[in-house]
């Protein structure tokens, strides 16, 4: 199951830089994870300074 970014996202972009497959992009008001590209590695969750990323 792909990871998801909650509304707690502060749009800092740390997660996008930490994604090895480039599955994260800036969306409308927060960053978003492309579920089809996500490989469930969890590296984005470790990069998020506010804990806005969890496994969906």
C-alpha positions in Angstrom: 0.0 0.0 0.0 1.4 3.4 -1.0 2.3 6.1 1.5 0.1 9.2 1.8 0.7 12.7 2.8 -1.8 14.3 5.3 -3.1 17.9 5.5 -0.4 18.4 8.1 2.1 18.9 5.2 3.9 22.2 5.3 5.1 22.0 1.7 8.8 22.0 2.6 9.7 19.5 -0.2 11.9 17.3 2.0 10.0 14.2 1.1 10.3 14.8 -2.6 14.1 15.0 -2.4 14.2 11.7 -0.4 12.1 9.7 -2.8 14.3 7.3 -4.8 11.7 6.9 -7.6 10.5 10.5 -7.9 6.9 9.6 -6.9 6.4 12.8 -4.9 5.4 16.1 -6.5 4.0 19.4 -5.3 0.3 19.4 -5.4 -2.5 21.8 -4.6 -1.6 23.1 -1.2 0.6 20.1 -0.2 2.9 17.5 -1.7 1.3 14.4 -3.1 2.5 10.8 -3.7 1.8 9.0 -6.9 0.5 5.7 -5.6 1.3 4.0 -8.9 4.9 5.0 -8.7 5.4 4.5 -4.9 7.5 1.5 -4.1 6.5 1.5 -0.3 10.1 2.1 0.8 9.2 4.6 3.5 12.1 6.9 3.0 9.8 9.9 2.5 8.2 9.3 6.0 11.7 9.6 7.5 12.4 12.8 5.8 9.2 14.6 6.8 9.9 17.1 9.7 6.2 17.2 10.8 5.3 13.5 10.5 2.7 14.1 7.8 3.5 10.9 5.9 2.1 7.5 6.7 1.4 4.3 5.0 -2.1 4.5 3.6 
